[in-house]
């Protein structure tokens, strides 16, 4: 039997983000930057429709496990983001 020894402390965390037009760039604790075309992804249409002022009001959840927009009452978990990214 194989058991995982990975703890929550070693998981990839959000460290920041920025927008460039309709592209969201998420900066991760392992040095990666993931870029997402928010107007082309169904699961981020709510963010694509938001005003720039609303997009700017984000926060990283404690522990870096998610990014959330209080004013939009929505967000996403980093695990979800990574599960949608192709490897390679």
N, C-alpha and C positions, 0 to 999 in steps of 0.2 A: 504494500500500500504506500502511495506517495502522499505526503502531507505538505501543505504549504507553510513556509515559515515567514512569509511576507506579512508585515504588520502595516497598520494604517499609516504609520510614520514614514514608510518607505514608498508609499504610492505617489504617483505623479500628482502634483498640485498646480493649481492656477496661480500665477504670480502677477499677471496683469493682462491688459488688452488695449487695443486701439482700433479705430475704424479708419479705413481709407476708402471713401465712397461707400459702396455697398459690400465691401469686403471687411470681415471681422478677423483680426489677427489676435490669437490667444497665445500668451507666453506661458510656458510650463516650467516647472522646477527642474526638469532634466535638461533644459537648454533648448528644447524644441519650440518652434513657433508654428502654430497651425492656422492656416488661412482658410476662411469659409466665405463663399459667395452667398450672403444671406438672402438675396432676392431669387436665388435658384434652388434653395433647399426648402422643401415643404415644411420641415419641422422648425424653421427659423423665419417663416413668413411674418410672424408677429413682430419680429425685430426689424425686418425690412420695411414694414409699414410705419414704424415709430419715427417720430420727429427727431432730428439730431440732438435737441435738448434732452429728450427722453433717453436716447441711446447713451448719452454722456453720464447718466445717473445710475451707474452700476456699482455693485460691490461683490467682493469675493467672500464667500461664506467662510466662517472659522475653519481652519484646517485646510483651506484651499480646495475643497472637494467640489465646489460649484460656483457659478457666477449667477447673480440675480439682479433683476431690475425691479425695485419696489414699485415704482410708478406704473410699470407695465404688468405687475403681478405675474411675472414669468421669469424663467431662467433655464439653465441646464447644468447637469452634472458633468464633470470632466470625464468620468468613466464612460458616460453616454457619448460624449464627443469623440473619445478615442476609439470606441467600438465601431464608429462609423467611418473611420479613416482607413484607407488601404495600407497594408504593410508593404515595405519595399522601398 
